[in-house]
Amino acid sequence: MRICFACVVLLLSCLGLGQVVSGQTVADSLSKVDQDFSLTGEYTCLARMNHSGNQGLQVLALGDGEFQGMWYQGGLPGNGWNQSTRTVMVGQRNGDSLVLTGELNSIVVYRGLATVYDLNGVVQSHLQKVIRKSPTLNLPPPANADVLFDGTHTGNFKDGKLSEEGFLIAGTEFIPLYKDFQLHIEFKTPYMPYARSQNRGNSGVYLLSRYEVQVLDSFGLEGVFNECGSLYRTQPPAQNMAFPPLTWQTYDITFHSPEFDTSGQKIKNARITVLHNGVPVHDNYEIPNKTGAGKPEGTELFPIKLQEHGAPVHYRNIWIVNLDQPMLLNQPVCLP
């Protein structure tokens, strides 16, 4: 089907220009978002034309009605994307609609639907907005787990504080110490459309205060060495599995500490496996050294930290399985 793409843009613009968003929005809940938020999110194929194949789209707000899109061939990351073909797009909101343009195509987003056009104005596909959930979201702890945070108290955290909704606020550390473990933790990044790069919903899970699994609003970005799911400045995630801001996400981390000989020389690197929203982004990766601003490697145990970096990042459903029982906690887990 061939239509005039410019006419579509004009028609959608006439449906209502809307109010331009201004200011420095920082929303830690849906009650505080701006008008641009309704267009953000993930879209995937509802119908395809011309054998175009499955596709995925991620739309992120940049403030004042400006947007960026990431278009994927094969589907969304973790759900069909071929991990090769993707295109960065840019666009501007007009009322309730958004027009994104890129090197390969143009996309009109309107009321939960995204229509993809080739450069000749031929419709390629229709995408529908979807809300994905991690398969490990709300995962219950096994019988041998230490439940550190279930929303009832902060006794297992140094200076732990709760948000208005009862979630653990970034900027604390575990009181119990662990050497080798399996950690389940859920986090939510705020909606900060005007922020960029490391200022956009920044936190981090610092294992033994040495190795940081980055927490950041990296939705719709490439997934590089300092973005969400990365071992900070050490190893990028296998693919960017970040969900949109204000969506609960999960890390499932299996960690084994480095080993040292009697003289204190390291003889084996730390190893880590990370599932981000249920998808492996690091698979038994050997960590060569501490990451970023982490403490130097050594035999002494330090706490797991939830880094505070100036953004209202929240955590919930935190439990851990101790894989090193002979070196059990130096302090007991606080029970409700």
C-alpha positions as CSV (number, residue, x, y, z in Angstrom):
1,M,0.0,0.0,0.0
2,R,1.4,3.4,-1.0
3,I,0.4,6.6,0.7
4,C,1.7,10.1,1.1
5,F,3.9,10.1,4.2
6,A,3.9,13.9,4.4
7,C,0.1,13.9,4.4
8,V,0.0,11.5,7.3
9,V,2.3,13.7,9.3
10,L,0.2,16.8,8.5
11,L,-3.1,14.9,9.5
12,L,-1.7,13.8,12.8
13,S,-0.3,17.2,13.6
14,C,-3.8,18.7,13.1
15,L,-5.3,16.3,15.7
16,G,-3.8,18.5,18.4
17,L,-0.5,20.1,18.9
18,G,-0.5,19.6,22.7
19,Q,1.5,21.4,25.3
20,V,5.3,21.5,24.9
21,V,7.0,19.9,27.9
22,S,9.5,22.1,29.7
23,G,11.5,21.9,32.9
24,Q,13.6,19.2,34.4
25,T,11.3,16.3,34.9
26,V,12.4,13.6,37.4
27,A,9.6,11.2,38.0
28,D,10.0,8.2,40.3
29,S,6.3,7.2,39.8
30,L,3.7,7.3,37.1
31,S,1.9,10.1,38.9
32,K,4.7,12.5,38.1
33,V,5.4,11.9,34.4
34,D,4.9,14.4,31.6
35,Q,3.0,14.2,28.3
36,D,5.9,12.7,26.4
37,F,5.9,9.6,28.6
38,S,2.8,8.1,26.9
39,L,4.8,7.7,23.7
40,T,7.8,6.0,25.2
41,G,8.1,2.3,25.4
42,E,8.5,-0.8,23.2
43,Y,6.6,-1.7,20.0
44,T,6.7,-4.9,18.0
45,C,5.0,-6.4,15.0
46,L,1.2,-6.5,14.7
47,A,1.1,-7.0,10.9
48,R,3.7,-7.2,8.2
49,M,3.6,-6.3,4.5
50,N,6.0,-7.0,1.6
51,H,7.7,-9.9,3.5
52,S,9.4,-7.3,5.7
53,G,10.0,-9.7,8.6
54,N,9.6,-9.1,12.3
55,Q,10.7,-5.8,13.7
56,G,11.0,-4.0,17.0
57,L,11.0,-0.4,18.1
58,Q,12.1,1.3,21.3
59,V,11.1,4.9,21.8
60,L,12.7,7.1,24.5
61,A,11.9,10.7,25.4
62,L,14.6,13.4,25.4
63,G,12.6,16.3,26.8
64,D,10.5,19.1,25.2
65,G,8.8,16.8,22.8
66,E,12.1,15.4,21.3
67,F,12.5,11.7,21.0
68,Q,15.0,9.0,19.9
69,G,14.0,5.7,18.5
70,M,15.9,2.4,18.1
71,W,14.6,0.2,15.3
72,Y,15.5,-3.5,15.3
73,Q,15.3,-6.1,12.6
74,G,14.0,-9.4,13.8
75,G,12.2,-8.1,16.9
76,L,13.1,-6.5,20.3
77,P,16.3,-7.3,22.2
78,G,15.9,-10.7,23.9
79,N,12.8,-11.4,21.7
80,G,14.0,-12.0,18.2
81,W,16.4,-9.2,17.4
82,N,19.2,-10.6,15.2
83,Q,21.8,-8.7,17.3
84,S,23.1,-7.1,14.1
85,T,20.7,-4.7,12.4
86,R,19.4,-1.7,14.3
87,T,18.9,1.9,13.3
88,V,18.9,5.1,15.4
89,M,16.0,7.4,14.7
90,V,15.1,10.9,15.8
91,G,11.7,12.6,16.0
92,Q,9.4,15.3,17.4
93,R,6.1,15.0,19.1
94,N,3.0,16.7,17.6
95,G,0.2,16.4,20.0
96,D,-0.5,12.8,20.6
97,S,1.6,11.6,17.6
98,L,5.3,11.2,17.0
99,V,7.2,11.0,13.7
100,L,10.6,9.3,13.7
101,T,13.0,9.3,10.8
102,G,16.1,7.2,10.1
103,E,18.4,6.1,7.3
104,L,16.2,3.1,6.3
105,N,12.7,4.2,7.1
106,S,10.2,6.5,8.9
107,I,7.8,5.7,11.6
108,V,4.6,7.4,12.8
109,V,3.7,6.5,16.4
110,Y,0.1,7.3,17.4
111,R,-2.0,6.0,20.3
112,G,-0.1,2.8,20.9
113,L,0.5,1.9,17.2
114,A,3.6,2.5,15.1
115,T,3.4,2.4,11.3
116,V,6.7,1.8,9.5
117,Y,7.2,3.3,6.1
118,D,10.1,2.8,3.7
119,L,11.8,5.8,2.1
120,N,9.3,5.7,-0.8
121,G,6.3,6.0,1.5
122,V,5.3,2.4,1.3
123,V,3.9,0.8,4.5
124,Q,6.2,-1.9,5.7
125,S,4.6,-3.0,9.0
126,H,2.4,-2.0,11.9
127,L,3.8,-2.3,15.4
128,Q,1.8,-2.4,18.6
129,K,3.0,-1.1,22.0
130,V,3.9,-3.9,24.4
131,I,4.8,-4.0,28.1
132,R,7.3,-6.7,28.7
133,K,7.9,-8.2,32.1
134,S,11.0,-10.1,33.3
135,P,10.3,-13.8,33.7
136,T,12.0,-13.6,37.1
137,L,10.0,-10.6,38.3
138,N,8.6,-11.3,41.8
139,L,10.6,-14.6,41.9
140,P,10.0,-16.1,45.3
141,P,13.2,-17.0,47.3
142,P,14.1,-20.7,47.6
143,A,14.1,-22.3,51.0
144,N,17.9,-21.8,51.5
145,A,17.8,-18.1,50.7
146,D,18.4,-15.2,53.0
147,V,15.5,-12.8,52.4
148,L,17.1,-9.3,52.8
149,F,14.3,-7.1,51.7
150,D,10.6,-8.0,51.3
151,G,9.3,-4.5,51.9
152,T,8.7,-4.9,55.6
153,H,11.9,-3.5,57.2
154,T,15.4,-2.2,56.4
155,G,17.2,-4.1,59.1
156,N,19.6,-5.8,56.8
157,F,20.9,-2.5,55.3
158,K,23.2,0.2,56.7
159,D,21.2,3.4,56.9
160,G,18.5,1.9,54.7
161,K,15.6,4.2,53.7
162,L,12.3,3.6,52.2
163,S,10.5,5.6,49.5
164,E,6.9,6.8,49.9
165,E,5.8,3.6,48.2
166,G,7.8,1.4,50.5
167,F,10.8,0.6,48.2
168,L,14.4,0.6,49.2
169,I,16.2,3.7,48.1
170,A,19.6,3.6,46.5
171,G,22.5,4.6,48.7
172,T,22.9,1.8,51.2
173,E,24.8,-1.4,51.7
174,F,24.1,-4.9,52.9
175,I,25.0,-5.6,56.5
176,P,25.5,-9.4,56.1
177,L,28.7,-10.2,54.2
178,Y,28.9,-12.9,51.5
179,K,31.8,-14.4,49.5
180,D,30.1,-16.6,46.8
181,F,26.4,-16.2,46.2
182,Q,23.4,-16.1,44.0
183,L,21.6,-12.7,44.2
184,H,18.1,-11.8,43.1
185,I,17.3,-8.1,43.1
186,E,14.7,-6.0,41.4
187,F,15.1,-2.3,40.5
188,K,13.3,0.6,38.9
189,T,15.0,3.6,37.3
190,P,13.2,7.0,37.3
191,Y,11.9,8.8,34.2
192,M,14.4,11.6,33.5
193,P,13.9,12.7,29.9
194,Y,16.2,15.8,30.1
195,A,19.1,13.8,31.6
196,R,21.8,12.3,29.5
197,S,24.3,9.4,29.8
198,Q,25.5,8.7,33.4
199,N,23.0,11.3,34.8
200,R,20.0,9.3,33.7
201,G,18.8,7.1,36.5
202,N,22.3,6.1,37.7
203,S,23.0,3.5,40.5
204,G,24.8,0.2,40.7
205,V,25.0,-3.1,42.4
206,Y,28.6,-3.2,43.8
207,L,29.5,-6.8,44.6
208,L,31.9,-6.9,47.6
209,S,32.2,-3.2,47.1
210,R,34.6,-4.1,44.2
211,Y,32.7,-5.1,41.1
212,E,29.9,-2.9,39.8
213,V,27.0,-4.3,37.8
214,Q,25.7,-0.9,36.4
215,V,22.2,0.3,37.0
216,L,21.2,3.0,34.6
217,D,18.3,4.1,32.4
218,S,19.9,2.8,29.2
219,F,16.6,2.0,27.5
220,G,16.9,2.3,23.7
221,L,20.6,2.8,23.7
222,E,23.4,0.6,22.3
223,G,24.4,-1.2,25.5
224,V,28.1,-0.2,25.9
225,F,30.6,-0.6,28.6
226,N,29.1,1.9,31.0
227,E,25.4,1.3,30.5
228,C,22.9,-0.8,32.2
229,G,23.9,-4.5,32.5
230,S,27.6,-3.8,32.0
231,L,30.4,-4.6,34.3
232,Y,31.2,-1.0,34.7
233,R,33.9,0.1,32.2
234,T,35.1,-3.5,32.0
235,Q,32.7,-5.5,29.9
236,P,29.5,-4.5,28.0
237,P,26.4,-6.6,28.2
238,A,25.9,-9.2,25.4
239,Q,22.9,-7.1,24.5
240,N,21.0,-4.2,26.0
241,M,18.1,-5.7,27.9
242,A,17.1,-2.4,29.7
243,F,13.3,-1.9,29.9
244,P,11.8,1.6,29.9
245,P,12.1,3.8,32.9
246,L,9.5,3.2,35.7
247,T,9.4,-0.5,34.7
248,W,10.5,-3.0,37.3
249,Q,13.6,-4.9,36.1
250,T,15.5,-7.9,37.5
251,Y,19.1,-8.9,38.0
252,D,19.9,-12.5,38.8
253,I,23.6,-12.7,39.6
254,T,25.8,-15.7,40.3
255,F,29.1,-14.6,41.7
256,H,32.3,-16.4,42.8
257,S,35.0,-14.4,44.5
258,P,38.7,-14.5,43.2
259,E,41.0,-16.9,44.9
260,F,44.4,-16.1,46.5
261,D,47.3,-18.2,47.6
262,T,48.8,-18.0,51.1
263,S,51.1,-15.1,50.1
264,G,48.1,-13.1,49.0
265,Q,48.7,-13.4,45.3
266,K,45.6,-13.9,43.1
267,I,45.5,-17.3,41.5
268,K,42.0,-17.2,40.1
269,N,39.8,-14.3,38.8
270,A,36.3,-13.6,40.1
271,R,33.6,-15.1,37.9
272,I,30.1,-13.8,37.3
273,T,26.9,-14.7,35.4
274,V,24.3,-12.0,35.1
275,L,20.7,-12.4,33.8
276,H,19.1,-9.0,33.1
277,N,15.4,-9.4,32.8
278,G,15.9,-13.1,32.4
279,V,18.4,-12.9,29.5
280,P,22.1,-13.8,30.0
281,V,24.2,-10.7,29.5
282,H,27.3,-12.1,31.1
283,D,28.0,-15.9,31.1
284,N,30.6,-17.1,33.6
285,Y,32.7,-14.1,32.7
286,E,36.1,-13.8,34.4
287,I,36.5,-10.3,35.9
288,P,40.1,-9.3,35.5
289,N,40.2,-6.7,38.3
290,K,38.0,-4.4,40.3
291,T,35.7,-2.2,38.2
292,G,35.5,1.6,38.2
293,A,35.7,3.1,41.7
294,G,35.5,-0.3,43.4
295,K,37.8,-1.2,46.3
296,P,41.1,-3.0,45.3
297,E,40.9,-6.8,45.1
298,G,41.9,-8.8,48.2
299,T,40.9,-11.5,50.6
300,E,38.9,-9.2,53.0
301,L,35.1,-9.3,52.6
302,F,33.3,-6.1,52.0
303,P,29.5,-5.4,51.7
304,I,27.4,-5.4,48.6
305,K,26.4,-1.8,47.9
306,L,23.5,-0.2,46.2
307,Q,25.2,2.9,44.9
308,E,23.7,6.4,45.3
309,H,24.4,8.6,42.3
310,G,21.9,11.4,42.6
311,A,18.9,9.7,41.1
312,P,15.8,8.2,42.8
313,V,16.5,4.5,41.9
314,H,14.4,2.1,43.9
315,Y,14.9,-1.6,44.8
316,R,12.7,-4.4,46.0
317,N,12.5,-8.3,46.4
318,I,16.1,-8.8,47.4
319,W,17.2,-12.2,48.4
320,I,20.5,-14.1,48.3
321,V,21.7,-17.8,48.4
322,N,25.0,-18.2,50.2
323,L,27.2,-20.5,48.2
324,D,30.0,-20.4,50.7
325,Q,28.4,-21.7,53.9
326,P,31.7,-22.3,55.8
327,M,32.2,-18.5,55.6
328,L,28.7,-17.7,56.8
329,L,27.7,-14.1,57.6
330,N,29.6,-12.1,60.2
331,Q,26.3,-10.6,61.2
332,P,22.9,-12.4,61.3
333,V,20.2,-11.7,58.8
334,C,17.5,-9.5,60.4
335,L,14.1,-11.2,60.4
336,P,10.8,-9.3,60.6
